[in-house]
């Protein structure tokens, strides 16, 4: 699973900034919002380009992982990917931030989040050994559905008939992709589904942690805990890789880290509503890799189920973004 933070921790919406005490008077604040929105509009093409590049890199990392788990122990491949991501991110981040970026009052929460995501990524890699790349990626897209479900039952968020309908339809799409009863896919789909459940839960947790932790602190703790926890998987099997395979192992982490950079840049340059739909292009690249590398011809159930999962996830995102804009405008009118 790619190592992304929650968009809410990255995208600084101008409407939200104007709500804080000490903000400019309403007319001036509204004028500033208009100017910021115009800047966002000017940067939207660049934001979309960054998101498309991110999806290509994430799909490439997934394809490399699938190739390697067919040759080497899963734990070795997963550790190599996490360690490479740590090396790349630490080399870029630590010279700027120093070790102070590790400072936190919530080490237990960071460790719990790392353990959850370490398990999530391991399950995702296991799914690659048992099912087509596009199928695993498609089920991975159900993570927002589980995040919404966790928000309802854990955070006690209010919900509506439309939201419940989107969730139920989305889960129906997951079942179509997973094809319960098709023996060749059931175990792999179960691993992929476990990854989606854990990643969706982590997303909800990050929303709360982002109130006290910076994006850099969240990232450095994440990549560090992943590398440490995944190192224990080497106890279950290790083979010295061939030079080209070692390069590919490092490449999984490198491409994932660079993809993370472009994903973050996309959310900085443009509103999430403008760039988020392009994230689903990752499924198209996964289909392409699966067809040209492994000869996987997408079935009708895969295409139909994937379309339903993507549509449901996008509807939930669009609805939440619309609600946030309504709250921001109401706050402006109240001032």
N, C-alpha and C positions, 0 to 999 in steps of 0.2 A: 504494500500500500504506500502511496506517495506520502511524504511527510509535510503535509500542509497544515498551517494554522487556520483557525476559523476566520472567515472574511471580516467579521465584526471587530477583530483585533487589529486589522490592518487598514481598512478603508475609513478614513476620517471624513465623515460627512459634514459639509459646511452647515447644514441646517441644525445639526446637533450642537455644533460649537456655539451657535447664537443663543442657545437656551440657558447657558450658565450665568450665574450672577455676575454683574459687572460687564455684561456684553453691551454693545452699542445700543442706543435707542432703536425702537422698532424700524423707523424709516431707513436709518443708516444700516441696520442689520440686514434688512431686506435687500438693500442695494448691494451690500457685500455678497449676499447669497446669489443674487443675479450674476454678479461678476464671476464668482467662483463656479457657478453652473456653466457660464460661457467658457471658462477655462477648461472645465471637464469635457465640454462638447468638443473643444479644439483638440483635446488629447484622446478622445474616444478611439480614433483609428489606430493610434499607437498602442492603446490599451488592448484593443482587440488583437493586434499583431502579437503582443506579448503573450496573451492568453493562448493563441493558436500555437505559438512556439512552445509554450509550457506543455500543452497537450501532446505535441509531437515527442517531446523529451520524456514525459511520463510514460507514454506508450512504448517508446524505445527501451526505457528501463525495464518495463514489464516484460517486453519480448526477450530482452537479454536474460532476465531472471528465469523465464520459462525455458529458454534454451539450456541454460546452465544447470537447472535442477534435473534435467534429463541426463546429465553427465556426472554430477557431483552430489554429495549429500546436501539435503535441503538446508540444514543448519549452517554448513560452511558457506553456501551461497548467500544466505540471509545475513550472516555475520559480515562477510566481505562487503556487501552492499551498505550496511549500517556503518561499518568502520570507514569506508571510503567517503560516505556523506559527512561523517564527523571530521575527517581530515580536511576536506574541502571547506566546510563551513567554519571550522575553527581557524583555519589558515586565513580566511577572509575577515572573520569577526573579531577574534581575540586581539590582533594588533591594534584595532580601533578601540575596543571596549575594555580590554584588559580582563583579568580574572574577576573583577567586580561584577561582571555580567552574571556570575553565578549566585550573587547575593540574593537571598530570598528568605521569607519568613514561613514559606510553605513547602519545605523539602519533602514532607510526606505526600502531599498532593502531587508533586512533580514525579515522585517515584511511582505512585499508583498509576498516574497517567502513562508513564514510561512502560510499566509492566503490561498495562492494557494494550498499548500500541505495539509492543514487542510481540505479544501473543497474536494480535491482529495481523501483523505483517507475516508472521510465520504461517498462519493459516492460509493467507493469500498465496504464499509460495507453494504450499502443499496443494492448493486447488489447481495450480498450474500443472502439476504432475498428473492430474486426473481428468482435466476437461480443457476444451479449447480456450485460447486466450480471450477471445471476445466474450465468451460466456461468463468467465470469471470477472472481467471488467464490467459487464452489464450488471451482474448481481452486486458488484461493488457500488454501483450508482444508487443502490437502495439505501445506502447509509443515511442520507437526509431523512428518509422515511422513519428509520429507527430513531434518529435524533429527535424528530418531532414527537414520536411516541414516548420517548423517555422524558421529554419536556412536559408532556401532558400528565404522566403518572408520577414523575419524580419532582418536577418543579411546580406542579399543580397549575400549569398554564391553562387559561381558558381556551376552549376550542369551539368550533362551529361545525355544522353539518357538512359544509363544503370541505373543510379540512379533513374530517373523518372519511368523507367519500374519496378524497384524493389518496389518503393512506390505504384504504381498502383496495382501491383500484391498483395502486402501486404494488401492493403485496400480491395481488393477483398476477401482475406482470412478472414478479419474481418467480412465482410458481410455474408460470409458462416457460420461463427460461430454464429453471431448475429441472423441470420435467420429472416430478416425483413418479417413481416406478420404473424409470428408464435406468437400469442397473449401472450402465457405463458412466452415468453422469451424477448419480445421487450422492455419492460420497464427496466428490469434488465440489458439487454444489453446496453441500453442507459446510465444507471448509470455507468456501467463498462467502456463504451466508454468515458464518461465525465472524469473519473479518468485518463484514458490513455492520453487524450488531455492535461489535466492540468499537469500531471507528465512529459510529454514530453516537455512542455513549461518550466517547472521548470528546467529541465536538461539543456536546452539552457541557461537559466539565470545563472545557477551555473558556466557554463564555463567562463562567464565574471567576476563573483564575485571571482572566484578562483585566479584571477590575483592580487587581493589586500587582500584577506582573507585566513587565514590558514584553513586546513581541520578541526582542532579542533574548531575554531571559527564558521565555517559553521555548524558543528554538534551541538554545544551547543545552538546556536541561534535557530536552527531548532527544537530541542526537547523541548526547553523552550517555544517557540511560539506555538507549537502544543499543549502542555499541557494547556497553558493559554486559547487559542482559543477554544479548545474542551471542556473546563470546562463550557462554555456558553451553550453547548448542554444539560447539566443537567437540564436546565430550561424547556425542552420539555418532560421530563419524567425521573423518577428515582425510582428504587425498591431496597430495601436492599437485597443484594445477599446472597444466602446460602453459608456457609463456603467453600464448595468445589467449588462453582461457583466463589467465590471471589478469590480463589487460581488460578482458570483458567483465570480469568481476569488479574491478575498480570502476569500469565504465558504468555499471549499474548505479553505483552510488554517486558518481560524478554527474551523470545525466539527470539523476533525480534531484541533486542539489541545485544544478543550474535551472532545472525546470521549476523548482521552488522559487528561485530568484525571479524568473519571468512571471510566474503566477502572482507573486507579491507585487511586482511592478505593475501588472495589469490592474490590480485593485487600487493602486496608488494613482494611476493615470486617469482612470475612468470610473464612473459609478458601477457598482457590482451588477446592477440590473442590465447594464450595457454589455458587459463582458462575460457574465456567468453562462449565458446560453452557449457560448463557443467552447466552454469546457467539455461539453458532451461530444465534441469532435474526437475526443480520445477514443470513443467507441469505434469511429470510422477507421482510425489508424490501427486499432487492435484487429478489426476485421481484415484490414489489408495485410498486416503482418501474419495473421493466422492463415490467410489464403496463400500468400506467396512463399512463406517459409515452411509451413506444416501441411499445406494443402487442405485446410479446413474450409469446407463450403458451408456458409451459414444456412441453417435450416429455417423454415418458415416460423417455427415456434421461437427460435432465438431472435429473429428480426421483430416479430410481433411483441414478444415479451419485453425486449429491450426498448422498443418504442413506447410501450405503456409505462415502464419504469422511468424513462427519461421525461416523458410528459408529466407524470405525477410529481417527480422531484422538481421540475421547473415550475409547475403550478404552485407548489408549496413555497418555493423561493420567491416567486412573483407576488404571491399573496402577502408574505411576511414583509417584503420590501414596501409594498403598497401601504400596509398598516403602519410601518415606521414613518413613512412620509406623512401620513395623516396625523400621527401623534406630533410630529415636528411642527406641522402647520398649525395645529390646534394650540401648541405651546406659544407659537409666535403671536397668534391672535389674542391669547390670554394676556400677553404683555401689553 
